[in-house]
Amino acid sequence: MEKIVLQPSPTTPKVNFDSQTGLLEISGKSLPENSIDFFQPLHAWLDNYSADPNDVTSLIFKLEYFNTSSTSHFLKIIKKVEKLFDMGRNANVIWYYDYEDEDMKEAGEDFKMLVKLPVDIVGTDFIGS
């Protein structure tokens, strides 16, 4: 399965979804003008990946900022990874946030409350794409 690698733009995050390693990373800023157009290929990739996932899947967020429309897509992506967890697969989310960004920490905590799979919220000195 081909991996997805999208370079960041001023309004879209860097994306690196790698089926071989099971590492799915979204980083940077996410405020796409048309969130459906941007995220639809990621949702489709995850649907295909779910048919034959890696033994371990880690969804990693390293975000500086995201808008409301990105929130719903992030939740859909997290829910797709949660389905792997529900099937008995080793799957988790790692939500990195800058120590100085309480809003980003709270966003991670909000997502954590909405799912059953493990979500680690990790403070760091720097978040960048």
C-alpha positions as CSV (number, residue, x, y, z in Angstrom):
1,M,0.0,0.0,0.0
2,E,1.3,3.4,-1.0
3,K,2.0,5.8,1.8
4,I,0.6,9.3,1.9
5,V,3.1,12.1,2.2
6,L,1.8,15.7,2.0
7,Q,4.1,18.6,2.4
8,P,2.7,21.4,4.6
9,S,1.4,24.7,3.3
10,P,0.4,27.8,5.1
11,T,-3.0,26.4,5.6
12,T,-2.6,22.6,5.6
13,P,-0.6,20.2,7.8
14,K,2.2,17.9,6.9
15,V,0.9,14.4,6.6
16,N,2.8,11.2,6.6
17,F,0.8,8.0,6.7
18,D,3.0,4.9,6.3
19,S,1.4,1.5,6.2
20,Q,4.7,-0.3,6.5
21,T,5.6,1.3,9.9
22,G,2.1,1.9,11.2
23,L,3.0,5.5,11.9
24,L,0.4,8.0,10.9
25,E,1.5,11.6,11.6
26,I,-0.3,14.9,11.2
27,S,1.7,18.0,12.1
28,G,1.8,21.8,11.7
29,K,-1.2,24.0,11.1
30,S,-4.6,22.7,9.8
31,L,-7.0,25.3,8.5
32,P,-7.7,24.2,4.9
33,E,-10.1,26.3,2.9
34,N,-12.0,23.2,1.9
35,S,-11.5,20.6,4.6
36,I,-13.5,17.9,2.9
37,D,-11.3,18.0,-0.2
38,F,-8.1,18.0,1.9
39,F,-9.2,15.2,4.3
40,Q,-11.2,12.9,2.0
41,P,-8.0,11.1,0.7
42,L,-6.8,10.6,4.2
43,H,-10.1,9.0,5.2
44,A,-10.1,6.8,2.1
45,W,-6.4,5.7,2.8
46,L,-7.4,4.8,6.4
47,D,-10.3,2.7,5.2
48,N,-8.0,0.8,2.9
49,Y,-5.3,0.5,5.6
50,S,-7.9,-0.9,8.0
51,A,-8.3,-4.0,5.8
52,D,-4.7,-5.0,6.4
53,P,-3.2,-2.9,9.1
54,N,0.3,-3.0,10.6
55,D,0.7,-4.9,13.9
56,V,1.0,-1.6,15.7
57,T,-0.7,1.6,14.6
58,S,0.2,4.9,16.2
59,L,-1.6,8.1,15.2
60,I,0.6,11.1,16.0
61,F,-0.6,14.7,16.2
62,K,2.0,17.5,16.5
63,L,-0.2,20.5,15.8
64,E,0.5,24.2,16.2
65,Y,-3.1,25.2,15.3
66,F,-6.3,23.8,13.8
67,N,-9.7,25.2,12.9
68,T,-13.1,23.9,13.7
69,S,-13.6,22.1,10.4
70,S,-10.4,20.2,11.0
71,T,-11.7,19.1,14.4
72,S,-14.4,16.9,12.9
73,H,-12.0,15.3,10.5
74,F,-9.4,14.6,13.3
75,L,-12.2,12.9,15.3
76,K,-13.1,10.8,12.2
77,I,-9.5,9.8,11.8
78,I,-9.2,8.9,15.5
79,K,-12.4,6.9,15.3
80,K,-11.0,4.9,12.4
81,V,-7.9,4.0,14.4
82,E,-10.2,3.2,17.4
83,K,-11.9,0.6,15.2
84,L,-8.5,-1.2,14.9
85,F,-8.2,-1.1,18.7
86,D,-11.7,-2.5,19.0
87,M,-10.7,-5.4,16.7
88,G,-7.9,-6.3,19.1
89,R,-5.1,-4.5,17.3
90,N,-2.4,-2.6,19.1
91,A,-3.4,1.0,18.2
92,N,-3.0,4.3,20.0
93,V,-2.9,8.1,19.6
94,I,-0.1,10.3,20.7
95,W,-1.1,14.0,21.0
96,Y,1.9,16.3,21.4
97,Y,1.4,19.9,22.5
98,D,3.7,22.7,23.3
99,Y,4.0,23.2,27.1
100,E,2.9,26.8,26.7
101,D,-0.2,26.0,24.7
102,E,-2.9,25.0,27.2
103,D,-5.6,25.1,24.4
104,M,-3.8,22.4,22.5
105,K,-3.4,20.3,25.6
106,E,-7.1,20.7,26.3
107,A,-8.0,19.7,22.7
108,G,-6.0,16.5,23.2
109,E,-7.8,15.8,26.5
110,D,-11.2,16.4,24.8
111,F,-10.4,13.9,22.0
112,K,-9.2,11.4,24.7
113,M,-12.6,11.6,26.5
114,L,-14.4,10.7,23.2
115,V,-12.6,7.4,22.6
116,K,-11.7,4.1,24.2
117,L,-8.3,3.6,22.7
118,P,-5.2,4.8,24.5
119,V,-4.4,8.5,24.0
120,D,-1.1,9.8,25.4
121,I,-0.9,13.5,25.8
122,V,2.7,14.6,25.7
123,G,4.0,18.1,26.6
124,T,7.1,19.2,24.7
125,D,9.2,22.4,24.4
126,F,8.5,22.8,20.7
127,I,5.9,21.9,18.2
128,G,6.6,22.6,14.6
129,S,6.1,21.0,11.2
